[in-house]
Amino acid sequence: MTDPGPPPNAAAIKESVNDALQGLELEPHETSEILGFANRELPHLHTPEDSYFILGSYRDPYLRRLRIVQNELDKRLATYPFLMADLPELDLDRLPVFRIRFTLLAAHADSIVAVYEQDAGGEVTELGKISTTPYFEKSYVLPRDYAWMTDQNLDTEADVLAAAATIYFNDDLDDVTIEEELDSLVTAATKNDITLTRADVIDRLEEREDSEPAPVSYSWVHLNEFRFFELHGRCFAWSSQDDLRDVVDDIL
């Protein structure tokens, strides 16, 4: 491959790649391939347009929801919403190319938008990455059927029960942890003048378990990450595709 030469922001690119690979020494052809990718793709992220790096599952039917987000963002003036799946691969057998591509794109995009509908697949890794520095400040999560867990969002008994269901029916938690989390939730609800005991909540949940469809189930790790984004005003839950279109409007 012909050496593309160093791009204008070569120093920042090298720093991003070094972070992704933890200082692993690159072979000349690997450096050339990475610089070629950077020269092709990163200029799109250094224009007056607002760039949005959209994360989520690329499998059907989940990919359709990523396209909805992309289309909604594309309706705004001067935006460049994109999926990593639409960009060329790196032809590097030795290296973890996902880490390199993700780090380069995430470091140079203006915003990161992640859509969640399950707690399996590559989305797990991505959630861990964007919830830490340096990506957190520009990241948003859009989880399907996530029940608000903080007292600011517990406005009705229905809100409390929805949040309680994510705790009570979570297979990751033992009985002691479930009791502690439900107690914490009930205390938060009390601040909003919603009077329910832990026993009340459990009775309601057991009554409706067989009569209502279960929401999307997330691991306790996911729920904690969503709560973290929620506390910072960057978590927007949705249930239907129309809801998803609406919450995109909340992304800055």
Secondary structure by P-SEA (a helix, b strand, c coil): ccccccccaaaaaaaaaaaaaccccccaaaaaaaaaaaaccccccccccbbbbccccccaaaaaaaaaaaaaaaaccbbbbbbcccbbbbcccccaaaaaaaaaaaacccbbbbbbcccccaaaaaaaaaacccccccbbbbbcccccccccccccaaaaaaaaaaccccccccaaaaaaaaaaaaaaaaaacccccaaaaaaaaaaacccccccccccaaaaaaaaaaaaaccbbbbccaaaaaaaccccc
